[in-house]
Amino acid sequence: MNKDIASGKWTQFKGQFREKWGELTNDEVEQTKGSIQQLSGLLQERYGLAKDQAEKEIDALLK
């Protein structure tokens, strides 16, 4: 898995991410700056997902 989302794809991806994970604020998502690790941490914290599951969810959105 790519550790960071390319800046060009980040703008597109963050909208999809917020649509799927509506409990996260725009500020929280923006602060990650496309870091897969930080996005995964947000999902783990807010939704109680395991690390592997959070990363799988992010990967699925990226594809």
N, CA, C and O atoms as CSV, one atom per row, in Angstrom:
chain,resi,resn,atom,element,x,y,z
A,1,MET,N,N,0.841,-1.171,0.000
A,1,MET,CA,C,0.000,0.000,0.000
A,1,MET,C,C,0.888,1.236,0.000
A,1,MET,O,O,1.882,1.304,0.723
A,2,ASN,N,N,0.516,2.204,-0.815
A,2,ASN,CA,C,1.218,3.472,-0.840
A,2,ASN,C,C,0.956,4.188,0.474
A,2,ASN,O,O,-0.194,4.280,0.903
A,3,LYS,N,N,2.005,4.702,1.128
A,3,LYS,CA,C,1.853,5.332,2.432
A,3,LYS,C,C,1.131,6.664,2.361
A,3,LYS,O,O,0.460,7.046,3.320
A,4,ASP,N,N,1.246,7.368,1.277
A,4,ASP,CA,C,0.592,8.661,1.143
A,4,ASP,C,C,-0.131,8.729,-0.191
A,4,ASP,O,O,0.304,8.147,-1.185
A,5,ILE,N,N,-1.226,9.438,-0.191
A,5,ILE,CA,C,-2.003,9.610,-1.406
A,5,ILE,C,C,-1.392,10.759,-2.187
A,5,ILE,O,O,-1.140,11.825,-1.626
A,6,ALA,N,N,-1.151,10.556,-3.473
A,6,ALA,CA,C,-0.575,11.603,-4.312
A,6,ALA,C,C,-1.438,12.851,-4.227
A,6,ALA,O,O,-2.665,12.761,-4.174
A,7,SER,N,N,-0.808,14.005,-4.215
A,7,SER,CA,C,-1.527,15.256,-3.991
A,7,SER,C,C,-2.653,15.476,-4.996
A,7,SER,O,O,-3.710,15.983,-4.621
A,8,GLY,N,N,-2.460,15.118,-6.231
A,8,GLY,CA,C,-3.504,15.286,-7.233
A,8,GLY,C,C,-4.720,14.431,-6.947
A,8,GLY,O,O,-5.852,14.861,-7.167
A,9,LYS,N,N,-4.497,13.240,-6.463
A,9,LYS,CA,C,-5.593,12.329,-6.170
A,9,LYS,C,C,-6.229,12.644,-4.810
A,9,LYS,O,O,-7.378,12.278,-4.562
A,10,TRP,N,N,-5.494,13.310,-3.946
A,10,TRP,CA,C,-5.971,13.609,-2.597
A,10,TRP,C,C,-7.256,14.429,-2.624
A,10,TRP,O,O,-8.192,14.133,-1.880
A,11,THR,N,N,-7.312,15.442,-3.460
A,11,THR,CA,C,-8.500,16.298,-3.526
A,11,THR,C,C,-9.740,15.487,-3.873
A,11,THR,O,O,-10.796,15.664,-3.267
A,12,GLN,N,N,-9.609,14.614,-4.833
A,12,GLN,CA,C,-10.724,13.760,-5.235
A,12,GLN,C,C,-11.068,12.754,-4.135
A,12,GLN,O,O,-12.238,12.536,-3.820
A,13,PHE,N,N,-10.052,12.159,-3.571
A,13,PHE,CA,C,-10.248,11.107,-2.586
A,13,PHE,C,C,-10.895,11.615,-1.301
A,13,PHE,O,O,-11.755,10.938,-0.738
A,14,LYS,N,N,-10.500,12.785,-0.834
A,14,LYS,CA,C,-11.017,13.242,0.457
A,14,LYS,C,C,-12.529,13.450,0.424
A,14,LYS,O,O,-13.197,13.271,1.442
A,15,GLY,N,N,-13.069,13.821,-0.723
A,15,GLY,CA,C,-14.526,13.932,-0.839
A,15,GLY,C,C,-15.197,12.574,-0.697
A,15,GLY,O,O,-16.212,12.445,-0.013
A,16,GLN,N,N,-14.638,11.576,-1.336
A,16,GLN,CA,C,-15.178,10.223,-1.236
A,16,GLN,C,C,-15.040,9.696,0.190
A,16,GLN,O,O,-15.935,9.029,0.708
A,17,PHE,N,N,-13.907,10.006,0.812
A,17,PHE,CA,C,-13.644,9.552,2.168
A,17,PHE,C,C,-14.663,10.149,3.141
A,17,PHE,O,O,-15.210,9.442,3.986
A,18,ARG,N,N,-14.912,11.454,3.015
A,18,ARG,CA,C,-15.865,12.125,3.891
A,18,ARG,C,C,-17.297,11.632,3.643
A,18,ARG,O,O,-18.103,11.544,4.570
A,19,GLU,N,N,-17.593,11.317,2.394
A,19,GLU,CA,C,-18.925,10.802,2.063
A,19,GLU,C,C,-19.177,9.474,2.765
A,19,GLU,O,O,-20.256,9.241,3.311
A,20,LYS,N,N,-18.176,8.611,2.744
A,20,LYS,CA,C,-18.321,7.291,3.368
A,20,LYS,C,C,-18.232,7.365,4.887
A,20,LYS,O,O,-18.960,6.661,5.588
A,21,TRP,N,N,-17.350,8.208,5.395
A,21,TRP,CA,C,-17.093,8.288,6.830
A,21,TRP,C,C,-17.548,9.649,7.356
A,21,TRP,O,O,-16.728,10.479,7.749
A,22,GLY,N,N,-18.835,9.861,7.358
A,22,GLY,CA,C,-19.430,11.150,7.674
A,22,GLY,C,C,-19.212,11.673,9.078
A,22,GLY,O,O,-19.399,12.867,9.314
A,23,GLU,N,N,-18.824,10.829,10.019
A,23,GLU,CA,C,-18.588,11.302,11.381
A,23,GLU,C,C,-17.283,12.095,11.504
A,23,GLU,O,O,-17.072,12.801,12.490
A,24,LEU,N,N,-16.419,11.977,10.510
A,24,LEU,CA,C,-15.159,12.711,10.540
A,24,LEU,C,C,-15.392,14.127,10.015
A,24,LEU,O,O,-16.126,14.327,9.047
A,25,THR,N,N,-14.770,15.090,10.653
A,25,THR,CA,C,-14.920,16.473,10.202
A,25,THR,C,C,-13.978,16.759,9.040
A,25,THR,O,O,-12.990,16.054,8.837
A,26,ASN,N,N,-14.297,17.792,8.290
A,26,ASN,CA,C,-13.406,18.218,7.206
A,26,ASN,C,C,-12.017,18.537,7.739
A,26,ASN,O,O,-11.013,18.188,7.118
A,27,ASP,N,N,-11.959,19.202,8.893
A,27,ASP,CA,C,-10.670,19.566,9.485
A,27,ASP,C,C,-9.834,18.336,9.823
A,27,ASP,O,O,-8.629,18.312,9.572
A,28,GLU,N,N,-10.472,17.320,10.389
A,28,GLU,CA,C,-9.745,16.097,10.736
A,28,GLU,C,C,-9.154,15.447,9.487
A,28,GLU,O,O,-7.991,15.043,9.476
A,29,VAL,N,N,-9.958,15.354,8.451
A,29,VAL,CA,C,-9.504,14.723,7.211
A,29,VAL,C,C,-8.398,15.569,6.579
A,29,VAL,O,O,-7.397,15.023,6.116
A,30,GLU,N,N,-8.563,16.883,6.554
A,30,GLU,CA,C,-7.555,17.781,5.978
A,30,GLU,C,C,-6.221,17.679,6.707
A,30,GLU,O,O,-5.166,17.713,6.073
A,31,GLN,N,N,-6.257,17.556,8.030
A,31,GLN,CA,C,-5.034,17.505,8.820
A,31,GLN,C,C,-4.161,16.299,8.496
A,31,GLN,O,O,-2.953,16.328,8.728
A,32,THR,N,N,-4.757,15.248,7.967
A,32,THR,CA,C,-3.968,14.061,7.629
A,32,THR,C,C,-3.110,14.295,6.392
A,32,THR,O,O,-2.107,13.610,6.195
A,33,LYS,N,N,-3.497,15.261,5.555
A,33,LYS,CA,C,-2.774,15.592,4.325
A,33,LYS,C,C,-2.507,14.355,3.459
A,33,LYS,O,O,-1.482,14.268,2.783
A,34,GLY,N,N,-3.439,13.411,3.490
A,34,GLY,CA,C,-3.330,12.231,2.638
A,34,GLY,C,C,-2.508,11.099,3.206
A,34,GLY,O,O,-2.235,10.128,2.500
A,35,SER,N,N,-2.106,11.192,4.456
A,35,SER,CA,C,-1.334,10.122,5.078
A,35,SER,C,C,-2.249,8.936,5.392
A,35,SER,O,O,-3.181,9.052,6.187
A,36,ILE,N,N,-1.973,7.813,4.764
A,36,ILE,CA,C,-2.771,6.605,4.991
A,36,ILE,C,C,-2.747,6.230,6.472
A,36,ILE,O,O,-3.769,5.832,7.030
A,37,GLN,N,N,-1.606,6.352,7.094
A,37,GLN,CA,C,-1.460,5.993,8.502
A,37,GLN,C,C,-2.361,6.871,9.379
A,37,GLN,O,O,-3.014,6.366,10.292
A,38,GLN,N,N,-2.400,8.165,9.112
A,38,GLN,CA,C,-3.229,9.063,9.907
A,38,GLN,C,C,-4.721,8.855,9.627
A,38,GLN,O,O,-5.543,8.903,10.542
A,39,LEU,N,N,-5.060,8.624,8.362
A,39,LEU,CA,C,-6.453,8.332,8.026
A,39,LEU,C,C,-6.914,7.047,8.722
A,39,LEU,O,O,-8.027,6.969,9.241
A,40,SER,N,N,-6.043,6.056,8.719
A,40,SER,CA,C,-6.342,4.795,9.378
A,40,SER,C,C,-6.561,5.020,10.871
A,40,SER,O,O,-7.481,4.450,11.459
A,41,GLY,N,N,-5.728,5.838,11.476
A,41,GLY,CA,C,-5.861,6.153,12.894
A,41,GLY,C,C,-7.195,6.820,13.210
A,41,GLY,O,O,-7.815,6.528,14.233
A,42,LEU,N,N,-7.635,7.717,12.326
A,42,LEU,CA,C,-8.938,8.358,12.521
A,42,LEU,C,C,-10.064,7.335,12.505
A,42,LEU,O,O,-10.967,7.382,13.341
A,43,LEU,N,N,-10.010,6.410,11.550
A,43,LEU,CA,C,-11.051,5.384,11.467
A,43,LEU,C,C,-11.034,4.471,12.695
A,43,LEU,O,O,-12.080,4.072,13.206
A,44,GLN,N,N,-9.843,4.156,13.146
A,44,GLN,CA,C,-9.732,3.313,14.328
A,44,GLN,C,C,-10.325,4.010,15.551
A,44,GLN,O,O,-11.056,3.403,16.333
A,45,GLU,N,N,-10.000,5.287,15.701
A,45,GLU,CA,C,-10.464,6.048,16.853
A,45,GLU,C,C,-11.974,6.295,16.809
A,45,GLU,O,O,-12.672,6.055,17.794
A,46,ARG,N,N,-12.465,6.762,15.696
A,46,ARG,CA,C,-13.859,7.198,15.598
A,46,ARG,C,C,-14.819,6.037,15.423
A,46,ARG,O,O,-15.923,6.053,15.967
A,47,TYR,N,N,-14.401,5.022,14.662
A,47,TYR,CA,C,-15.323,3.919,14.341
A,47,TYR,C,C,-14.968,2.607,15.037
A,47,TYR,O,O,-15.697,1.625,14.895
A,48,GLY,N,N,-13.877,2.571,15.777
A,48,GLY,CA,C,-13.503,1.364,16.500
A,48,GLY,C,C,-13.026,0.229,15.614
A,48,GLY,O,O,-13.119,-0.940,15.991
A,49,LEU,N,N,-12.512,0.569,14.430
A,49,LEU,CA,C,-12.011,-0.465,13.522
A,49,LEU,C,C,-10.614,-0.910,13.934
A,49,LEU,O,O,-9.851,-0.137,14.514
A,50,ALA,N,N,-10.289,-2.156,13.630
A,50,ALA,CA,C,-8.927,-2.641,13.806
A,50,ALA,C,C,-8.057,-2.004,12.722
A,50,ALA,O,O,-8.563,-1.589,11.680
A,51,LYS,N,N,-6.765,-1.930,12.969
A,51,LYS,CA,C,-5.841,-1.296,12.021
A,51,LYS,C,C,-5.948,-1.918,10.633
A,51,LYS,O,O,-6.050,-1.202,9.637
A,52,ASP,N,N,-5.925,-3.243,10.564
A,52,ASP,CA,C,-6.003,-3.928,9.272
A,52,ASP,C,C,-7.306,-3.609,8.544
A,52,ASP,O,O,-7.308,-3.394,7.332
A,53,GLN,N,N,-8.405,-3.580,9.278
A,53,GLN,CA,C,-9.701,-3.296,8.664
A,53,GLN,C,C,-9.750,-1.859,8.157
A,53,GLN,O,O,-10.256,-1.608,7.063
A,54,ALA,N,N,-9.229,-0.914,8.937
A,54,ALA,CA,C,-9.213,0.489,8.524
A,54,ALA,C,C,-8.406,0.656,7.236
A,54,ALA,O,O,-8.827,1.372,6.328
A,55,GLU,N,N,-7.256,0.001,7.156
A,55,GLU,CA,C,-6.418,0.089,5.957
A,55,GLU,C,C,-7.110,-0.553,4.753
A,55,GLU,O,O,-6.984,-0.057,3.634
A,56,LYS,N,N,-7.831,-1.641,4.971
A,56,LYS,CA,C,-8.576,-2.279,3.879
A,56,LYS,C,C,-9.678,-1.363,3.363
A,56,LYS,O,O,-9.910,-1.286,2.156
A,57,GLU,N,N,-10.347,-0.678,4.258
A,57,GLU,CA,C,-11.402,0.259,3.869
A,57,GLU,C,C,-10.826,1.397,3.021
A,57,GLU,O,O,-11.421,1.790,2.017
A,58,ILE,N,N,-9.680,1.918,3.424
A,58,ILE,CA,C,-9.034,2.996,2.682
A,58,ILE,C,C,-8.595,2.487,1.311
A,58,ILE,O,O,-8.808,3.153,0.297
A,59,ASP,N,N,-7.986,1.312,1.287
A,59,ASP,CA,C,-7.557,0.705,0.004
A,59,ASP,C,C,-8.733,0.535,-0.953
A,59,ASP,O,O,-8.615,0.793,-2.151
A,60,ALA,N,N,-9.868,0.097,-0.409
A,60,ALA,CA,C,-11.047,-0.122,-1.254
A,60,ALA,C,C,-11.517,1.191,-1.879
A,60,ALA,O,O,-11.940,1.204,-3.035
A,61,LEU,N,N,-11.451,2.277,-1.145
A,61,LEU,CA,C,-11.835,3.578,-1.706
A,61,LEU,C,C,-10.845,4.073,-2.743
A,61,LEU,O,O,-11.224,4.765,-3.688
A,62,LEU,N,N,-9.587,3.726,-2.574
A,62,LEU,CA,C,-8.561,4.184,-3.508
A,62,LEU,C,C,-8.640,3.478,-4.853
A,62,LEU,O,O,-8.149,4.002,-5.853
A,63,LYS,N,N,-9.244,2.308,-4.895
A,63,LYS,CA,C,-9.308,1.529,-6.132
A,63,LYS,C,C,-10.454,1.918,-6.986
A,63,LYS,O,O,-10.642,1.351,-8.063
